[in-house]
Amino acid sequence: MRYRLTFIAGLAVGYVLGTRAGRERYEELRKGAQRIAQNPAVRNTAESAAQNARSLAGRGLDRLGNRIPAPVAERVRSLREQRGADEDEWGTSNT
């Protein structure tokens, strides 16, 4: 309960401060976030993290074998088959 109250208080403070900052500050923050997201180093790091996560998930599936529910295993296998080896859902492989 204490954490919930702290979270709600944080939301309220953030809302008040956000409304006082106004639209201009929001636009500044949004543009800054876009610049960071479009930075080639950030995009390559995100792509690398996604590839590592896919690799780890695949190895985890192989290790777990029959211990995971069949529908989950089938879904993972179907996703593997749908995605080509060179396909990049991040769209960052050309950076």
Secondary structure, DSSP 8 states (H G I E B T S, - for coil): -HHHHHHHHHHHHHHHHHHHHHHHHHHHHHHHHHHHHT-HHHHHHHHHHHHHHHHHHHHHHHHHGGGS-HHHHHHHHHHHHHS-SS--TTS-TT-
